[in-house]
């Protein structure tokens, strides 16, 4: 069961717009004109493309750090860029800040996956309240990606 603290985007049924083409798999996806951002100090914006074809880029919004790790480990996706979007409480400014993520580190201590990210300017941003940088493994680096 998903806890409310893990929810990032909320939509209302009345605000959906039907997808024009029906899918062969029987799914009927909906589009939303807008969504409400809730309960977030930070979130991620990833620009990706499929490894299976030359499809155009895909913009993905990610809320939880374990979902970020899942995206990084997904072999069907090529990550072009990942950005940290952090709230006014976190960055001390009046607006959301979009910062390039240089590297993502995974810390596998105490049977809990913890994530630390390195921003492009070298600052470390821990996604855990009690993060130690012991036994960390780099799982993503922007140096492996093409900058547009």
N, C-alpha and C positions, 0 to 999 in steps of 0.2 A: 504494500500500500504506500502511496506517495504521501509524504508529509507536506503540510502547507508551506513550510520553510524551503522546500525544494521546488516550489512552483515559481516560475519567472514570468510567464505571459498568461494573461487571462483574456478570453474572448467571450463575446455574447452571441448566442445563437442568432439573434435578430440581425447581426452585422455581417453574416456570411453571404458570399456570392457564389453560386454554383460554378463548378468547373465546366467549361464549354464542351470538352471532349470526354466521352466516357472511356474509362480504362478497360482494356481487354481482360484484366484480372478481376473485374467485377467491382472494384472499389470506386467510389464516387467522391473524390476529394473536394473540399470546399476552400475557397479563398476568403480571407477576412480583410475588410477595408482598413482595419486598425486593430491593435491589441493593447492591453493595459500592462505596463511594466510594474510588477509588484515585488516587494520584499527583496530587493537586490542592492547590495553594496558594490557589486561588480558583476560583469558578465563578459562573454567573449563574442567577438565577431570574426568569423573565419571566411576567407575567400578560397574556394576550392574548385576543383574540376574532377571529372570522372577519369579514372585510369583506363576504362574500357573503351572509350570513344573520344572523339574530339569535340565534345559538347562544350557549350559556352560555360562561363564560370558560374558557380553556385555560391550564393551568400547564405551562410548558416549562422544562426544566433544560438549560443550555448550558455546555459545558466550554471550548471554544476561542474565542479572540477573533474568528477569521475566521467561525466559526459565528454569533457574535453579530452581526457585520456582515451576514451573509446573512439573519438574522431581521429585522433593521432594514429591509433593502432589499426584503423580501417584501411585495408589494402586496396579497396575499390575507389578510394578518394586520394587525390593529389592535393596537398595543401599548398596554396600560393602564399598566403599571409594569415597570421592570426593577430588579432588586436585585443588588448585589454580595454574594456570600457569600465571606468571606475567612477563612482558616484561622488557628489560634492562632499559628503562626509569623509570619504577616503582620501581625496586629493586636495582638499582645502580650497577649491575654487568654487565659483558660482554655477558651473556647468559640468556636464559629464565630460570626461577626458578620454580620448581615444589614443592609446599608446601601442606602438609596435612591440610585439613579443619576440625577443631574440631567441630564447631557449625555454624549454619546459623540462623541469626535473621531477622525477618521481622518487619519493622516499618510501621504501617498504619496510618500515620499522613497526614493531608491535602489531603485526598482522593488519595494519591499516594503511591504505594508500593515501599518501599526502602529496600535495603538489606545491612546488615552488616555481615561479616563473622569473626569468631574467628579462628585464625590459631592454630596449635598444640602447639606452644610455648606461647600462650596467647595473641599475638598481635591481635588487631582489624583492619580489613580492610574494609573501607566503600566503597560501590559501588556507592555512591551518593556524589556529591561535597559538599553538605550541609546536612550532616547527624547529627541528634540529636538522642541520645540513649534513648529518652523518648517514652514510650508506645511500647516497643519492645516485640516480642514474639519469643521464640526459636522454629524453625520449623524443625531443623535437628540437630542431635548430633552423632558424630562418636562413642560415647560410646555405642550406641545401635547396632553397626555393629561389625561383626567378622573381626579381623585382620588376614590376611593370612601371 
